[in-house]
Amino acid sequence: MKPDGQPWWVDIEMPPGAAFPPLRLALHGLAVATTGDYRRWFKADGKRFIHTIDPRTGCPLANGVASVTVLHPECMTADAYATAITVLGADEGLRFANSLGLAAHVVSLDGDAWTEAMSLAFTAMLD
């Protein structure tokens, strides 16, 4: 909360090229963390490699998840969950978020098609 008791309003950043309506959230006792594949990456031999490593394979992720935002009372925890959901992928990651009651927003890219998905807790925050 701001010193005057008003919430902090934050916009959820979308990956470049994702044309979804903007999301603006009021934070009341919550922190927000977003992880994505669109800021830290490199190309080698014509292939794009992102900075997040899948601990199951030891290789950079290639699951199409472009961005995950998580809201949580603790920012470090929000960041850890955002990374974990990114590694799990959109479907499994949202199941994980829903099982824990986490507010999570996932943007994925498959070829040229963008998709946006939200956990139940995130959707409830928008109502």
Stockholm file with secondary structure:
# STOCKHOLM 1.0

chainA/1-127         MKPDGQPWWVDIEMPPGAAFPPLRLALHGLAVATTGDYRRWFKADGKRFIHTIDPRTGCPLANGVASVTVLHPECMTADAYATAITVLGADEGLRFANSLGLAAHVVSLDGDAWTEAMSLAFTAMLD
#=GR chainA/1-127 SS CCTTSCCEEEECCCCTTCCCCCCEEEESSCEEEEEESSSSEEEETTEEEESCEETTTTEECCSCEEEEEEEESSHHHHHHHHHHHHHHCHHHHHHHHHHHTCEEEEEEEETTEEEEEECHHHHHHHC
#=GC SS_cons         CCTTSCCEEEECCCCTTCCCCCCEEEESSCEEEEEESSSSEEEETTEEEESCEETTTTEECCSCEEEEEEEESSHHHHHHHHHHHHHHCHHHHHHHHHHHTCEEEEEEEETTEEEEEECHHHHHHHC
//
